[in-house]
């Protein structure tokens, strides 16, 4: 038997299970362009030598969301994404993502769907939840549900020895990775209640809160497998947050225009799953390389 047959069968089994559940949940599979017009900035997308210049997508994202409408309220895509950074055991130059968007699906429903998608492939784990807002309140005395972020940026940077001049979204990412994700070894943990100012500005501000987003990441054995959020319905607030974090790009603008025109509903929710990471986690591995595309090419 070929040494590749095991990983190939594992990946095929995972993809078949994901597609079956999504079909049963009323999702329609669609295809969006892999080569995009928008350059998201230095080092964020790999260029492609195509007519008029194109960039290979890093995530499926907004081009999928604009397919949501009254006839297609639930859509998903499974396809290749690319990163220009050097690969390692958990990152690849070419990898596979499942992204989905659904109209009218609330935050709790999104978390439930995420676990129903990946849980069957992770039978030894029981999902837990950890609120980042609660952690911030305990560790820094700032209640993000009723207060602004205030001086969280420099205090968080100091806690991990980071430069306070780094953008808050970078400091927040480093802090969560070191202080929270690192503690999930052997566990499956939904991190929820992210502060505003991070790297997902299109996530909705949780109702009745000052600085908490309806966003989650599922961390399994210290590795991010799933990320998800409900989309911000206040388009002015979204664009202001995205621009403040230097994450407002042409694709976000096109999606926003589609919502403003009434073509796409504002009340949507989306999530993304790293397929190779899910395959590795299902096999008890911390290395995605054996589940990637044919390595000899």
Secondary structure as a PSIPRED ss2 file (coil, helix, strand):
# PSIPRED VFORMAT (PSIPRED V4.0)

   1 X C   1.000  0.000  0.000
   2 X C   1.000  0.000  0.000
   3 X C   1.000  0.000  0.000
   4 X C   1.000  0.000  0.000
   5 X H   0.000  1.000  0.000
   6 X H   0.000  1.000  0.000
   7 X H   0.000  1.000  0.000
   8 X H   0.000  1.000  0.000
   9 X H   0.000  1.000  0.000
  10 X H   0.000  1.000  0.000
  11 X H   0.000  1.000  0.000
  12 X H   0.000  1.000  0.000
  13 X H   0.000  1.000  0.000
  14 X H   0.000  1.000  0.000
  15 X H   0.000  1.000  0.000
  16 X H   0.000  1.000  0.000
  17 X H   0.000  1.000  0.000
  18 X H   0.000  1.000  0.000
  19 X H   0.000  1.000  0.000
  20 X H   0.000  1.000  0.000
  21 X H   0.000  1.000  0.000
  22 X H   0.000  1.000  0.000
  23 X H   0.000  1.000  0.000
  24 X H   0.000  1.000  0.000
  25 X C   1.000  0.000  0.000
  26 X C   1.000  0.000  0.000
  27 X C   1.000  0.000  0.000
  28 X E   0.000  0.000  1.000
  29 X E   0.000  0.000  1.000
  30 X C   1.000  0.000  0.000
  31 X C   1.000  0.000  0.000
  32 X C   1.000  0.000  0.000
  33 X C   1.000  0.000  0.000
  34 X C   1.000  0.000  0.000
  35 X E   0.000  0.000  1.000
  36 X E   0.000  0.000  1.000
  37 X C   1.000  0.000  0.000
  38 X C   1.000  0.000  0.000
  39 X C   1.000  0.000  0.000
  40 X C   1.000  0.000  0.000
  41 X C   1.000  0.000  0.000
  42 X C   1.000  0.000  0.000
  43 X C   1.000  0.000  0.000
  44 X C   1.000  0.000  0.000
  45 X C   1.000  0.000  0.000
  46 X E   0.000  0.000  1.000
  47 X E   0.000  0.000  1.000
  48 X E   0.000  0.000  1.000
  49 X C   1.000  0.000  0.000
  50 X C   1.000  0.000  0.000
  51 X C   1.000  0.000  0.000
  52 X C   1.000  0.000  0.000
  53 X C   1.000  0.000  0.000
  54 X E   0.000  0.000  1.000
  55 X E   0.000  0.000  1.000
  56 X E   0.000  0.000  1.000
  57 X C   1.000  0.000  0.000
  58 X C   1.000  0.000  0.000
  59 X C   1.000  0.000  0.000
  60 X C   1.000  0.000  0.000
  61 X C   1.000  0.000  0.000
  62 X H   0.000  1.000  0.000
  63 X H   0.000  1.000  0.000
  64 X H   0.000  1.000  0.000
  65 X H   0.000  1.000  0.000
  66 X C   1.000  0.000  0.000
  67 X C   1.000  0.000  0.000
  68 X C   1.000  0.000  0.000
  69 X C   1.000  0.000  0.000
  70 X C   1.000  0.000  0.000
  71 X C   1.000  0.000  0.000
  72 X C   1.000  0.000  0.000
  73 X C   1.000  0.000  0.000
  74 X E   0.000  0.000  1.000
  75 X E   0.000  0.000  1.000
  76 X E   0.000  0.000  1.000
  77 X E   0.000  0.000  1.000
  78 X E   0.000  0.000  1.000
  79 X E   0.000  0.000  1.000
  80 X E   0.000  0.000  1.000
  81 X E   0.000  0.000  1.000
  82 X E   0.000  0.000  1.000
  83 X C   1.000  0.000  0.000
  84 X C   1.000  0.000  0.000
  85 X C   1.000  0.000  0.000
  86 X C   1.000  0.000  0.000
  87 X C   1.000  0.000  0.000
  88 X E   0.000  0.000  1.000
  89 X C   1.000  0.000  0.000
  90 X C   1.000  0.000  0.000
  91 X E   0.000  0.000  1.000
  92 X C   1.000  0.000  0.000
  93 X C   1.000  0.000  0.000
  94 X E   0.000  0.000  1.000
  95 X E   0.000  0.000  1.000
  96 X E   0.000  0.000  1.000
  97 X E   0.000  0.000  1.000
  98 X E   0.000  0.000  1.000
  99 X E   0.000  0.000  1.000
 100 X E   0.000  0.000  1.000
 101 X E   0.000  0.000  1.000
 102 X E   0.000  0.000  1.000
 103 X E   0.000  0.000  1.000
 104 X C   1.000  0.000  0.000
 105 X C   1.000  0.000  0.000
 106 X C   1.000  0.000  0.000
 107 X H   0.000  1.000  0.000
 108 X H   0.000  1.000  0.000
 109 X H   0.000  1.000  0.000
 110 X H   0.000  1.000  0.000
 111 X H   0.000  1.000  0.000
 112 X H   0.000  1.000  0.000
 113 X H   0.000  1.000  0.000
 114 X H   0.000  1.000  0.000
 115 X H   0.000  1.000  0.000
 116 X H   0.000  1.000  0.000
 117 X H   0.000  1.000  0.000
 118 X H   0.000  1.000  0.000
 119 X H   0.000  1.000  0.000
 120 X H   0.000  1.000  0.000
 121 X H   0.000  1.000  0.000
 122 X C   1.000  0.000  0.000
 123 X C   1.000  0.000  0.000
 124 X C   1.000  0.000  0.000
 125 X C   1.000  0.000  0.000
 126 X C   1.000  0.000  0.000
 127 X E   0.000  0.000  1.000
 128 X E   0.000  0.000  1.000
 129 X E   0.000  0.000  1.000
 130 X E   0.000  0.000  1.000
 131 X E   0.000  0.000  1.000
 132 X H   0.000  1.000  0.000
 133 X H   0.000  1.000  0.000
 134 X H   0.000  1.000  0.000
 135 X H   0.000  1.000  0.000
 136 X H   0.000  1.000  0.000
 137 X H   0.000  1.000  0.000
 138 X H   0.000  1.000  0.000
 139 X H   0.000  1.000  0.000
 140 X H   0.000  1.000  0.000
 141 X C   1.000  0.000  0.000
 142 X C   1.000  0.000  0.000
 143 X C   1.000  0.000  0.000
 144 X C   1.000  0.000  0.000
 145 X C   1.000  0.000  0.000
 146 X C   1.000  0.000  0.000
 147 X C   1.000  0.000  0.000
 148 X C   1.000  0.000  0.000
 149 X C   1.000  0.000  0.000
 150 X C   1.000  0.000  0.000
 151 X C   1.000  0.000  0.000
 152 X H   0.000  1.000  0.000
 153 X H   0.000  1.000  0.000
 154 X H   0.000  1.000  0.000
 155 X H   0.000  1.000  0.000
 156 X H   0.000  1.000  0.000
 157 X H   0.000  1.000  0.000
 158 X H   0.000  1.000  0.000
 159 X H   0.000  1.000  0.000
 160 X H   0.000  1.000  0.000
 161 X C   1.000  0.000  0.000
 162 X C   1.000  0.000  0.000
 163 X C   1.000  0.000  0.000
 164 X C   1.000  0.000  0.000
 165 X C   1.000  0.000  0.000
 166 X C   1.000  0.000  0.000
 167 X C   1.000  0.000  0.000
 168 X H   0.000  1.000  0.000
 169 X H   0.000  1.000  0.000
 170 X H   0.000  1.000  0.000
 171 X H   0.000  1.000  0.000
 172 X H   0.000  1.000  0.000
 173 X H   0.000  1.000  0.000
 174 X H   0.000  1.000  0.000
 175 X H   0.000  1.000  0.000
 176 X H   0.000  1.000  0.000
 177 X H   0.000  1.000  0.000
 178 X H   0.000  1.000  0.000
 179 X H   0.000  1.000  0.000
 180 X H   0.000  1.000  0.000
 181 X H   0.000  1.000  0.000
 182 X H   0.000  1.000  0.000
 183 X H   0.000  1.000  0.000
 184 X H   0.000  1.000  0.000
 185 X C   1.000  0.000  0.000
 186 X C   1.000  0.000  0.000
 187 X C   1.000  0.000  0.000
 188 X E   0.000  0.000  1.000
 189 X E   0.000  0.000  1.000
 190 X E   0.000  0.000  1.000
 191 X E   0.000  0.000  1.000
 192 X E   0.000  0.000  1.000
 193 X E   0.000  0.000  1.000
 194 X E   0.000  0.000  1.000
 195 X E   0.000  0.000  1.000
 196 X C   1.000  0.000  0.000
 197 X C   1.000  0.000  0.000
 198 X C   1.000  0.000  0.000
 199 X C   1.000  0.000  0.000
 200 X C   1.000  0.000  0.000
 201 X C   1.000  0.000  0.000
 202 X C   1.000  0.000  0.000
 203 X E   0.000  0.000  1.000
 204 X C   1.000  0.000  0.000
 205 X E   0.000  0.000  1.000
 206 X C   1.000  0.000  0.000
 207 X C   1.000  0.000  0.000
 208 X C   1.000  0.000  0.000
 209 X C   1.000  0.000  0.000
 210 X C   1.000  0.000  0.000
 211 X C   1.000  0.000  0.000
 212 X E   0.000  0.000  1.000
 213 X E   0.000  0.000  1.000
 214 X E   0.000  0.000  1.000
 215 X E   0.000  0.000  1.000
 216 X E   0.000  0.000  1.000
 217 X E   0.000  0.000  1.000
 218 X E   0.000  0.000  1.000
 219 X E   0.000  0.000  1.000
 220 X E   0.000  0.000  1.000
 221 X C   1.000  0.000  0.000
 222 X C   1.000  0.000  0.000
 223 X E   0.000  0.000  1.000
 224 X E   0.000  0.000  1.000
 225 X E   0.000  0.000  1.000
 226 X E   0.000  0.000  1.000
 227 X E   0.000  0.000  1.000
 228 X E   0.000  0.000  1.000
 229 X E   0.000  0.000  1.000
 230 X E   0.000  0.000  1.000
 231 X E   0.000  0.000  1.000
 232 X C   1.000  0.000  0.000
 233 X C   1.000  0.000  0.000
 234 X C   1.000  0.000  0.000
 235 X H   0.000  1.000  0.000
 236 X H   0.000  1.000  0.000
 237 X H   0.000  1.000  0.000
 238 X H   0.000  1.000  0.000
 239 X H   0.000  1.000  0.000
 240 X H   0.000  1.000  0.000
 241 X H   0.000  1.000  0.000
 242 X H   0.000  1.000  0.000
 243 X H   0.000  1.000  0.000
 244 X H   0.000  1.000  0.000
 245 X C   1.000  0.000  0.000
 246 X C   1.000  0.000  0.000
 247 X C   1.000  0.000  0.000
 248 X C   1.000  0.000  0.000
 249 X C   1.000  0.000  0.000
 250 X H   0.000  1.000  0.000
 251 X H   0.000  1.000  0.000
 252 X H   0.000  1.000  0.000
 253 X H   0.000  1.000  0.000
 254 X H   0.000  1.000  0.000
 255 X H   0.000  1.000  0.000
 256 X H   0.000  1.000  0.000
 257 X H   0.000  1.000  0.000
 258 X H   0.000  1.000  0.000
 259 X H   0.000  1.000  0.000
 260 X H   0.000  1.000  0.000
 261 X C   1.000  0.000  0.000
 262 X C   1.000  0.000  0.000
 263 X C   1.000  0.000  0.000
 264 X C   1.000  0.000  0.000
 265 X C   1.000  0.000  0.000
 266 X C   1.000  0.000  0.000
 267 X C   1.000  0.000  0.000
 268 X E   0.000  0.000  1.000
 269 X E   0.000  0.000  1.000
 270 X E   0.000  0.000  1.000
 271 X E   0.000  0.000  1.000
 272 X E   0.000  0.000  1.000
 273 X E   0.000  0.000  1.000
 274 X E   0.000  0.000  1.000
 275 X H   0.000  1.000  0.000
 276 X H   0.000  1.000  0.000
 277 X H   0.000  1.000  0.000
 278 X H   0.000  1.000  0.000
 279 X H   0.000  1.000  0.000
 280 X H   0.000  1.000  0.000
 281 X H   0.000  1.000  0.000
 282 X H   0.000  1.000  0.000
 283 X C   1.000  0.000  0.000
 284 X C   1.000  0.000  0.000
 285 X C   1.000  0.000  0.000
 286 X C   1.000  0.000  0.000
 287 X C   1.000  0.000  0.000
 288 X C   1.000  0.000  0.000
 289 X H   0.000  1.000  0.000
 290 X H   0.000  1.000  0.000
 291 X H   0.000  1.000  0.000
 292 X C   1.000  0.000  0.000
 293 X C   1.000  0.000  0.000
 294 X C   1.000  0.000  0.000
 295 X C   1.000  0.000  0.000
 296 X C   1.000  0.000  0.000
 297 X C   1.000  0.000  0.000
